[in-house]
């Protein structure tokens, strides 16, 4: 294991974090009922993580049973000394009173007297940014808990467009940021650099699942990253910049831990082996005349289509055979969901795209339509 200073928090975090989102039955209600299988997996994951040198655990109130699992396993069953690891949780309270109630509930649930890190969960658009930062609102209350020592450091997590992420970073109110950045989604690198300029901790969200379902990669991708696994290469890619401090691995099966030692050592600058792998991956993109474009956040776009993500899914499909991932993520789009925002690229929506704003010769409407054809699956209708 390797460790990095988590920005101005000054904490030396393991570059791999144990995430807590995916325990079996973890999303079943009620959140306080803990099946034996859920506890067993949580306990096993914690023990394996500590054995590998991982010293940081991350969860959220929104992950249903997760806080209850960690509270029981860490502080009742295993009785792990609280000063031997760092702990991050998150929440998305809307008002000052909501914030106070939620923090007290989480402290009780987790059987803790303090959190090392607390993130406002999901600054995903301007509305959420303004809500979190409202005068007398959630972040202001979190800062008061920080002054009292109940929270060590306040940050935020985000699935927002690039400009919103940068605006939140620019407030200088936060000590760390949880965001998306991987080989298969590089358009947030400028936000990573901006966070570094503010000396913020940088935590990468779900590089193995949202980064491409790398636990179950297609054969082509395995060939391209050999002798590393896709997970190992992606981890090294993320960590090649010293501005990235830790990656959240949602490990919930024994085999998820097996490849972690092969990530290390992470060399800066990248090793010849790592560069050769990236050259093979990059060559697949360069061979497609329309695959290289990463970001396309058109302001005032009337279509509602999440153009950057649709183009990303197309690239992953065409260049790396990552169709399972594309099906998984594309069919989660919803105009009303700020976690996976976007309308489907139906003929009606594609017709609203102002293709004149695309570079000359870039068939944006055709690419959106083709991706919809390849990845869209109608949702089962509800009857009676």
Sine and cosine of phi, psi and omega as CSV:
sin_phi,cos_phi,sin_psi,cos_psi,sin_omega,cos_omega
0.00,0.00,0.55,-0.84,0.12,-0.99
-0.87,-0.49,0.34,-0.94,-0.11,-0.99
-0.74,-0.68,0.54,-0.84,0.01,-1.00
-0.68,-0.73,0.52,-0.85,0.08,-1.00
-0.92,0.38,0.82,-0.57,-0.08,-1.00
-1.00,0.07,0.92,0.39,0.01,-1.00
0.86,0.52,-0.52,-0.86,-0.10,-0.99
-0.95,0.32,-0.07,1.00,0.12,-0.99
-0.92,0.40,-0.39,0.92,0.01,-1.00
0.93,0.36,0.13,0.99,0.00,-1.00
-1.00,0.10,0.67,-0.74,0.02,-1.00
-1.00,-0.02,0.99,-0.12,-0.05,-1.00
-1.00,-0.06,0.56,-0.83,0.19,-0.98
-0.89,0.45,0.59,-0.80,-0.05,-1.00
-0.96,0.29,-0.16,0.99,0.18,-0.98
-0.92,-0.39,0.77,-0.64,0.06,-1.00
-0.96,-0.29,0.61,-0.80,0.13,-0.99
-1.00,0.08,0.94,-0.34,0.06,-1.00
-0.99,0.12,0.36,-0.93,-0.11,-0.99
-0.81,-0.59,0.53,0.85,-0.12,-0.99
-1.00,-0.04,-0.34,0.94,-0.30,-0.95
-0.85,-0.53,0.49,0.87,0.06,-1.00
-0.93,0.37,0.55,-0.84,-0.01,-1.00
-0.87,0.50,0.67,-0.74,-0.04,-1.00
0.89,0.46,0.21,0.98,-0.10,-0.99
-0.93,0.37,-0.30,0.95,-0.04,-1.00
-0.97,-0.25,0.11,0.99,0.01,-1.00
-0.99,0.17,0.65,-0.76,0.09,-1.00
-1.00,0.08,0.44,-0.90,-0.12,0.99
-0.98,0.20,0.40,-0.91,-0.13,-0.99
-0.92,0.38,-0.41,0.91,-0.07,-1.00
-1.00,0.09,-0.20,0.98,0.04,-1.00
-1.00,0.09,0.85,-0.52,-0.13,-0.99
-0.90,-0.44,0.98,-0.19,0.07,-1.00
-0.87,0.50,0.47,-0.88,-0.01,-1.00
-0.85,0.53,-0.63,0.78,-0.02,-1.00
-0.90,0.44,-0.60,0.80,0.00,-1.00
-0.91,0.40,-0.73,0.68,0.01,-1.00
-0.90,0.43,-0.66,0.75,-0.02,-1.00
-0.87,0.49,-0.69,0.72,-0.01,-1.00
-0.93,0.37,-0.66,0.75,0.03,-1.00
-0.87,0.49,-0.73,0.68,0.00,-1.00
-0.87,0.49,-0.73,0.68,-0.02,-1.00
-0.89,0.46,-0.66,0.76,0.00,-1.00
-0.90,0.43,-0.68,0.73,0.02,-1.00
-0.88,0.47,-0.71,0.70,-0.03,-1.00
-0.91,0.42,-0.67,0.74,0.02,-1.00
-0.91,0.40,-0.64,0.77,0.00,-1.00
-0.89,0.45,-0.74,0.67,0.01,-1.00
-0.88,0.47,-0.60,0.80,0.01,-1.00
-0.90,0.44,-0.47,0.88,0.02,-1.00
-1.00,0.07,-0.06,1.00,0.00,-1.00
1.00,-0.07,0.10,0.99,0.07,-1.00
-0.93,0.36,0.76,-0.65,-0.04,-1.00
-0.84,-0.55,0.24,0.97,-0.04,-1.00
-0.72,-0.70,0.77,-0.63,0.01,-1.00
-0.86,-0.51,0.64,-0.77,-0.07,-1.00
-0.72,-0.70,0.66,-0.75,0.05,-1.00
-0.46,-0.89,-0.26,-0.97,0.02,-1.00
-0.33,-0.94,0.44,-0.90,0.11,-0.99
-0.87,0.50,-0.55,0.84,-0.02,-1.00
-0.95,0.32,-0.13,0.99,0.00,-1.00
-1.00,0.00,0.47,0.88,0.10,-1.00
0.82,0.57,-0.97,-0.23,-0.14,-0.99
-0.98,0.18,-0.16,0.99,-0.21,-0.98
-0.85,0.52,-0.74,0.67,0.01,-1.00
-0.88,0.47,-0.63,0.78,0.03,-1.00
-0.89,0.45,-0.65,0.76,0.02,-1.00
-0.89,0.46,-0.77,0.64,-0.03,-1.00
-0.90,0.44,-0.65,0.76,0.03,-1.00
-0.85,0.52,-0.69,0.72,-0.02,-1.00
-0.95,0.32,-0.72,0.69,-0.09,-1.00
-0.93,0.36,-0.75,0.66,-0.09,-1.00
-0.95,0.33,-0.65,0.76,-0.23,-0.97
-0.91,-0.41,-0.04,1.00,0.06,-1.00
-0.86,-0.51,-0.76,0.65,-0.05,-1.00
-0.99,0.13,-0.84,0.55,-0.06,-1.00
-1.00,0.06,-0.39,0.92,-0.01,-1.00
0.77,0.64,0.81,0.58,-0.01,-1.00
-0.96,0.29,0.77,-0.64,0.04,-1.00
-0.81,0.58,0.78,-0.63,-0.12,-0.99
-0.89,0.45,-0.46,0.89,-0.02,-1.00
-1.00,0.04,0.15,0.99,-0.02,-1.00
-0.99,-0.12,-0.05,1.00,0.00,-1.00
-0.48,-0.88,0.28,-0.96,0.08,-1.00
-0.96,-0.27,0.55,-0.83,-0.08,-1.00
-0.74,-0.68,0.75,-0.66,0.07,-1.00
-0.86,-0.51,0.73,-0.69,0.21,-0.98
-0.75,-0.67,0.09,-1.00,-0.13,-0.99
-0.59,-0.80,0.30,-0.95,0.08,-1.00
-0.27,-0.96,0.31,-0.95,-0.03,-1.00
-0.79,-0.62,0.84,0.54,0.02,-1.00
-0.93,0.36,0.51,-0.86,-0.11,-0.99
-0.99,-0.16,-0.36,0.93,-0.04,-1.00
-0.71,-0.71,0.13,-0.99,0.04,-1.00
-0.88,0.47,-0.70,0.71,0.00,-1.00
-0.90,0.43,-0.66,0.76,0.06,-1.00
-0.85,0.52,-0.65,0.76,-0.03,-1.00
-0.90,0.44,-0.72,0.69,-0.01,-1.00
-0.88,0.47,-0.71,0.71,0.00,-1.00
-0.89,0.46,-0.68,0.73,-0.06,-1.00
-0.92,0.39,-0.71,0.70,-0.01,-1.00
-0.87,0.50,-0.70,0.71,-0.01,-1.00
-0.90,0.43,-0.64,0.77,0.05,-1.00
-0.89,0.45,-0.69,0.72,-0.03,-1.00
-0.92,0.40,-0.63,0.78,0.06,-1.00
-0.87,0.50,-0.67,0.74,0.01,-1.00
-0.92,0.38,-0.73,0.68,-0.03,-1.00
-0.87,0.50,-0.69,0.73,-0.07,-1.00
-1.00,0.07,-0.09,1.00,0.00,-1.00
0.84,0.55,0.68,0.73,-0.02,-1.00
-0.83,-0.56,0.40,-0.92,0.08,-1.00
-0.98,-0.20,-0.19,0.98,0.03,-1.00
-0.35,-0.94,0.36,-0.93,0.12,-0.99
-0.90,-0.43,0.71,-0.71,0.06,-1.00
-0.91,0.40,-0.65,0.76,-0.05,-1.00
-0.66,-0.75,0.67,-0.74,0.08,-1.00
-0.71,-0.70,0.81,-0.59,-0.02,-1.00
-0.92,-0.39,0.70,-0.71,0.21,-0.98
-0.94,0.35,0.83,-0.55,-0.28,-0.96
-1.00,-0.04,0.97,-0.25,0.17,-0.99
0.98,-0.18,0.76,0.65,0.20,-0.98
-0.97,0.24,0.99,0.10,-0.19,-0.98
-0.98,-0.21,-0.16,0.99,0.00,-1.00
-0.32,-0.95,0.03,-1.00,-0.06,-1.00
-0.90,0.43,-0.62,0.78,0.01,-1.00
-0.85,0.52,-0.71,0.71,0.01,-1.00
-0.93,0.37,-0.59,0.81,0.04,-1.00
-0.88,0.47,-0.74,0.67,-0.01,-1.00
-0.92,0.40,-0.59,0.81,0.03,-1.00
-0.90,0.45,-0.73,0.68,-0.04,-1.00
-0.90,0.43,-0.58,0.81,-0.11,-0.99
-0.99,-0.12,0.10,1.00,-0.04,-1.00
-0.83,0.56,0.59,-0.81,0.03,-1.00
-0.85,0.52,0.79,-0.61,-0.05,-1.00
0.96,0.27,0.19,0.98,-0.09,-1.00
-0.99,-0.13,-0.36,-0.93,-0.18,-0.98
-0.83,0.55,-0.78,0.63,-0.07,-1.00
-0.91,0.42,-0.60,0.80,0.05,-1.00
-0.87,0.49,-0.66,0.75,0.03,-1.00
-0.93,0.36,-0.66,0.75,0.05,-1.00
-0.85,0.52,-0.62,0.79,0.04,-1.00
-0.90,0.43,-0.57,0.82,0.05,-1.00
-0.93,0.38,-0.64,0.77,0.09,-1.00
-0.89,0.46,-0.55,0.83,0.05,-1.00
-0.91,0.42,-0.68,0.73,0.03,-1.00
-0.87,0.49,-0.51,0.86,-0.01,-1.00
-0.99,0.11,-0.12,0.99,-0.01,-1.00
1.00,0.08,0.06,1.00,0.03,-1.00
-0.97,0.24,-0.56,0.83,0.10,-0.99
-0.89,-0.46,0.77,-0.64,0.02,-1.00
-0.96,0.27,-0.75,0.67,-0.07,-1.00
-0.54,-0.84,0.63,-0.77,-0.04,-1.00
-0.96,-0.26,0.74,-0.68,0.05,-1.00
-0.65,-0.76,-0.28,-0.96,0.08,-1.00
-0.54,-0.84,0.46,-0.89,0.14,-0.99
-0.94,-0.34,0.44,-0.90,-0.14,-0.99
-0.43,-0.90,0.60,-0.80,0.21,-0.98
-0.87,-0.49,0.41,0.91,-0.16,-0.99
-0.98,0.18,0.27,-0.96,0.20,-0.98
-0.86,0.51,0.39,-0.92,-0.10,-0.99
-0.78,0.62,-0.71,0.70,-0.09,-1.00
-0.91,0.42,-0.60,0.80,0.02,-1.00
-0.93,0.37,-0.65,0.76,0.04,-1.00
-0.85,0.52,-0.73,0.68,-0.02,-1.00
-0.90,0.43,-0.60,0.80,0.02,-1.00
-0.91,0.42,-0.66,0.75,0.02,-1.00
-0.90,0.43,-0.68,0.73,0.05,-1.00
-0.87,0.49,-0.67,0.74,-0.08,-1.00
-0.91,0.41,-0.27,0.96,0.07,-1.00
-0.92,0.40,-0.39,0.92,-0.02,-1.00
0.88,0.47,0.37,0.93,0.05,-1.00
-1.00,0.04,-0.27,0.96,-0.17,-0.98
-0.92,-0.38,0.59,-0.81,0.01,-1.00
-1.00,0.01,-0.32,0.95,-0.01,-1.00
-0.42,-0.91,0.28,-0.96,0.02,-1.00
-0.68,-0.73,0.66,-0.75,0.12,-0.99
-0.96,-0.29,0.89,-0.45,-0.06,-1.00
-0.58,-0.81,0.09,-1.00,0.01,-1.00
-1.00,-0.08,0.79,-0.62,0.12,-0.99
-0.29,-0.96,0.88,-0.47,0.03,-1.00
-0.50,-0.87,0.05,-1.00,0.05,-1.00
-0.84,0.55,-0.66,0.75,-0.08,-1.00
-1.00,0.07,0.09,1.00,0.11,-0.99
-0.43,-0.90,1.00,0.00,-0.13,-0.99
-0.98,-0.20,0.00,1.00,-0.17,-0.99
-0.95,0.33,-0.17,0.99,0.05,-1.00
-1.00,-0.05,0.17,0.98,-0.06,-1.00
-0.88,0.48,-0.58,0.82,0.05,-1.00
-0.88,0.48,-0.58,0.81,0.05,-1.00
-0.93,0.37,-0.58,0.81,0.08,-1.00
-0.88,0.48,-0.70,0.71,0.02,-1.00
-0.91,0.42,-0.63,0.78,0.02,-1.00
-0.91,0.42,-0.66,0.75,0.06,-1.00
-0.87,0.50,-0.64,0.77,0.04,-1.00
-0.89,0.45,-0.63,0.78,0.02,-1.00
-0.90,0.45,-0.47,0.89,0.06,-1.00
-1.00,-0.07,0.13,0.99,0.01,-1.00
0.83,0.56,0.67,0.74,0.03,-1.00
-1.00,-0.05,0.50,-0.87,0.19,-0.98
-0.93,0.36,0.61,-0.79,0.00,-1.00
-0.85,-0.53,0.88,-0.47,-0.06,-1.00
-0.90,-0.43,0.81,-0.58,-0.03,-1.00
-1.00,-0.07,0.82,-0.57,-0.04,-1.00
-0.98,0.19,0.80,-0.60,0.27,-0.96
0.70,0.71,0.83,0.56,-0.02,-1.00
-0.92,0.40,-0.34,0.94,-0.06,-1.00
-1.00,-0.08,-0.53,0.85,0.02,-1.00
-1.00,-0.07,-0.93,0.37,0.00,-1.00
-0.92,0.39,-0.31,0.95,0.06,-1.00
-0.99,0.16,0.01,1.00,0.08,-1.00
0.65,-0.76,0.31,0.95,-0.07,-1.00
0.74,0.67,0.80,0.60,-0.12,-0.99
-0.96,0.28,-0.17,0.98,0.12,-0.99
-0.93,0.36,-0.36,0.93,-0.02,-1.00
-0.71,-0.70,0.93,0.37,-0.13,-0.99
-0.99,0.16,0.48,-0.88,0.11,-0.99
-0.92,0.38,0.34,-0.94,-0.07,-1.00
-0.86,0.51,-0.64,0.77,-0.03,-1.00
-0.87,0.50,-0.70,0.72,-0.02,-1.00
-0.91,0.42,-0.63,0.78,0.05,-1.00
-0.87,0.49,-0.66,0.76,0.02,-1.00
-0.91,0.42,-0.65,0.76,-0.06,-1.00
-0.93,0.36,-0.52,0.86,-0.04,-1.00
-0.99,-0.11,-0.08,1.00,0.00,-1.00
-0.86,0.50,0.59,-0.81,0.17,0.99
-0.99,0.11,-0.02,1.00,0.08,-1.00
-0.99,0.12,0.34,-0.94,0.20,-0.98
-0.99,0.14,0.32,-0.95,0.08,-1.00
-0.83,0.56,-0.61,0.80,0.03,-1.00
-0.89,0.45,-0.71,0.71,-0.02,-1.00
-0.90,0.43,-0.69,0.72,0.02,-1.00
-0.90,0.44,-0.72,0.70,-0.04,-1.00
-0.88,0.48,-0.64,0.77,0.04,-1.00
-0.89,0.46,-0.71,0.70,0.02,-1.00
-0.90,0.44,-0.61,0.79,0.03,-1.00
-0.87,0.49,-0.75,0.66,-0.01,-1.00
-0.88,0.47,-0.66,0.75,-0.12,-0.99
-1.00,0.09,-0.04,1.00,0.01,-1.00
-0.92,0.40,-0.37,0.93,0.13,-0.99
-1.00,-0.10,0.77,-0.64,0.01,-1.00
-0.92,0.39,-0.17,0.99,0.01,-1.00
-0.97,0.25,-0.32,0.95,0.09,-1.00
-1.00,-0.01,0.77,-0.64,-0.15,-0.99
-0.94,-0.33,-0.58,0.82,-0.01,-1.00
-0.41,-0.91,0.52,-0.86,-0.02,-1.00
-0.89,-0.45,0.74,-0.67,-0.01,-1.00
-1.00,0.07,0.88,-0.47,0.07,-1.00
-0.96,-0.28,0.90,-0.43,0.01,-1.00
-0.99,0.11,0.94,0.34,-0.13,-0.99
-1.00,0.09,0.81,-0.59,-0.01,-1.00
-0.61,-0.79,0.23,0.97,0.11,-0.99
-0.66,-0.75,0.52,-0.86,-0.05,-1.00
-0.81,0.58,-0.62,0.79,-0.06,-1.00
-0.92,0.39,-0.33,0.95,0.02,-1.00
-0.91,0.41,-0.40,0.92,-0.05,-1.00
-1.00,0.01,-0.30,0.95,-0.20,-0.98
-0.89,0.46,-0.61,0.79,-0.10,-0.99
-1.00,0.05,-0.08,1.00,-0.10,-1.00
-0.88,0.48,-0.70,0.71,0.01,-1.00
-0.84,0.55,-0.49,0.87,-0.01,-1.00
-0.95,0.32,-0.17,0.99,0.08,-1.00
-0.94,0.33,-0.49,0.87,-0.17,-0.99
-0.98,-0.21,0.46,-0.89,-0.01,1.00
-0.98,0.19,0.57,-0.82,0.13,-0.99
-1.00,0.08,0.87,-0.49,-0.08,-1.00
-0.98,-0.17,0.63,-0.78,0.08,-1.00
-0.82,-0.57,0.90,-0.44,0.00,1.00
-0.94,0.34,0.12,-0.99,-0.05,-1.00
-0.85,0.53,0.50,-0.86,0.04,-1.00
-0.95,0.32,0.27,-0.96,0.07,-1.00
-0.86,0.51,-0.63,0.77,0.02,-1.00
-0.88,0.47,-0.71,0.70,-0.02,-1.00
-0.91,0.42,-0.65,0.76,0.01,-1.00
-0.91,0.41,-0.58,0.81,0.03,-1.00
-0.91,0.41,-0.64,0.77,0.05,-1.00
-0.90,0.44,-0.72,0.69,-0.01,-1.00
-0.89,0.45,-0.61,0.80,0.03,-1.00
-0.88,0.48,-0.62,0.79,0.04,-1.00
-0.92,0.39,-0.67,0.74,0.02,-1.00
-0.92,0.40,-0.71,0.71,0.00,-1.00
-0.88,0.47,-0.60,0.80,-0.03,-1.00
-0.88,0.48,-0.54,0.84,0.02,-1.00
-0.91,0.41,-0.58,0.82,0.02,-1.00
-0.96,0.29,-0.70,0.72,-0.04,-1.00
-0.90,0.43,-0.40,0.92,0.01,-1.00
-0.97,0.25,-0.25,0.97,0.03,-1.00
-0.96,-0.27,0.88,-0.48,-0.11,-0.99
-0.91,0.43,-0.24,0.97,-0.07,-1.00
-0.88,-0.48,0.12,0.99,-0.13,-0.99
-1.00,0.00,-0.34,0.94,-0.18,-0.98
-0.95,0.30,-0.41,0.91,-0.10,-0.99
-0.94,0.33,0.80,-0.59,-0.10,-1.00
-0.99,-0.15,-0.74,0.67,-0.13,-0.99
-0.92,-0.40,0.61,-0.80,0.02,-1.00
-0.42,-0.91,0.93,0.38,-0.03,-1.00
-1.00,-0.08,0.99,0.10,-0.03,-1.00
-0.97,0.25,0.87,-0.49,0.06,-1.00
-0.94,0.33,0.58,-0.81,0.03,-1.00
0.88,0.47,0.45,0.89,0.06,-1.00
-0.95,0.31,0.80,-0.60,-0.10,-1.00
-1.00,0.08,-0.18,0.98,-0.12,-0.99
-0.97,0.24,-0.47,0.88,-0.08,-1.00
0.98,0.20,-0.06,1.00,-0.01,-1.00
-0.96,0.28,0.67,-0.74,0.08,-1.00
-0.99,0.16,0.99,0.16,-0.18,-0.98
-0.86,0.51,-0.71,0.71,-0.01,-1.00
-0.86,0.51,-0.66,0.75,-0.03,-1.00
-0.95,0.31,-0.63,0.77,0.02,-1.00
-0.88,0.47,-0.69,0.72,0.03,-1.00
-0.91,0.42,-0.58,0.82,0.05,-1.00
-0.91,0.42,-0.70,0.71,0.01,-1.00
-0.89,0.45,-0.60,0.80,0.05,-1.00
-0.88,0.47,-0.72,0.69,-0.01,-1.00
-0.88,0.48,-0.70,0.72,-0.02,-1.00
-0.90,0.44,-0.58,0.82,0.04,-1.00
-0.95,0.32,-0.79,0.61,-0.11,-0.99
-0.95,0.32,-0.58,0.81,-0.11,-0.99
-1.00,-0.06,-0.44,0.90,-0.15,-0.99
-0.73,-0.68,0.14,0.99,0.00,-1.00
0.88,0.47,0.49,0.87,-0.08,-1.00
-1.00,0.00,0.86,0.51,-0.07,-1.00
-0.96,0.27,-0.62,0.78,0.00,-1.00
-0.85,0.52,-0.68,0.73,0.04,-1.00
-0.90,0.44,-0.70,0.72,0.00,-1.00
-0.87,0.49,-0.68,0.73,0.06,-1.00
-0.88,0.48,-0.68,0.74,-0.02,-1.00
-0.88,0.48,-0.77,0.64,-0.12,-0.99
-0.99,0.11,-0.64,0.77,-0.05,-1.00
-0.87,0.49,-0.65,0.76,-0.08,-1.00
-0.98,0.17,0.06,1.00,0.14,-0.99
-1.00,-0.01,-0.19,0.98,-0.04,-1.00
-0.83,0.56,0.65,-0.76,0.11,-0.99
-0.45,-0.89,0.74,-0.68,0.02,-1.00
-0.88,0.48,-0.38,0.92,-0.07,-1.00
-0.98,-0.18,0.11,0.99,-0.07,-1.00
-0.92,-0.39,0.94,-0.33,-0.05,-1.00
-0.98,0.21,-0.09,1.00,0.08,-1.00
-0.99,0.12,-0.63,0.77,0.08,-1.00
-0.74,-0.67,0.94,0.33,-0.14,-0.99
-0.98,0.20,0.56,-0.83,0.10,-0.99
0.57,-0.82,0.54,-0.84,0.13,-0.99
-1.00,-0.03,0.41,-0.91,0.07,-1.00
-0.94,0.35,0.47,-0.89,-0.01,-1.00
-0.99,0.12,0.87,0.50,0.06,-1.00
-0.95,0.30,0.29,-0.96,0.04,-1.00
-0.81,0.58,-0.63,0.78,-0.01,-1.00
-0.90,0.44,-0.68,0.73,-0.02,-1.00
-0.97,0.26,-0.63,0.78,0.02,-1.00
-0.88,0.47,-0.57,0.82,-0.01,-1.00
-0.89,0.45,-0.36,0.93,-0.01,-1.00
-1.00,0.07,-0.17,0.99,-0.02,-1.00
-0.96,0.30,0.78,-0.62,0.01,-1.00
-0.99,0.11,1.00,0.05,-0.08,-1.00
-0.91,0.40,-0.32,0.95,0.01,-1.00
-0.90,0.43,-0.32,0.95,0.00,-1.00
-1.00,0.06,-0.10,1.00,0.08,-1.00
-0.99,0.14,0.37,-0.93,0.08,-1.00
-0.85,0.53,0.45,-0.89,0.01,-1.00
-0.84,0.54,0.75,-0.66,0.04,-1.00
0.99,0.12,0.04,1.00,0.01,-1.00
-1.00,-0.08,0.94,-0.35,-0.10,-1.00
-0.99,0.15,0.94,0.35,-0.15,-0.99
-0.85,0.53,-0.74,0.68,-0.04,-1.00
-0.88,0.47,-0.67,0.74,0.00,-1.00
-0.90,0.44,-0.67,0.75,-0.02,-1.00
-0.91,0.41,-0.64,0.77,0.04,-1.00
-0.90,0.44,-0.69,0.72,-0.01,-1.00
-0.90,0.43,-0.68,0.74,0.00,-1.00
-0.90,0.44,-0.64,0.77,0.00,-1.00
-0.92,0.39,-0.65,0.76,0.07,-1.00
-0.87,0.50,-0.70,0.71,0.02,-1.00
-0.87,0.50,-0.66,0.75,-0.08,-1.00
-0.97,0.23,-0.50,0.86,-0.19,-0.98
-0.90,-0.44,-0.34,0.94,-0.06,-1.00
-0.96,0.29,0.70,-0.71,0.12,-0.99
-0.75,-0.66,0.86,-0.51,-0.02,-1.00
-0.85,0.53,0.63,-0.78,0.03,-1.00
-0.98,0.21,0.59,-0.81,-0.01,-1.00
-0.89,0.46,0.72,-0.70,0.02,-1.00
-0.97,0.24,0.51,-0.86,0.02,-1.00
-0.99,-0.11,0.76,-0.65,-0.04,-1.00
-0.86,-0.51,0.56,-0.83,0.13,-0.99
0.79,0.61,0.00,0.00,0.00,0.00
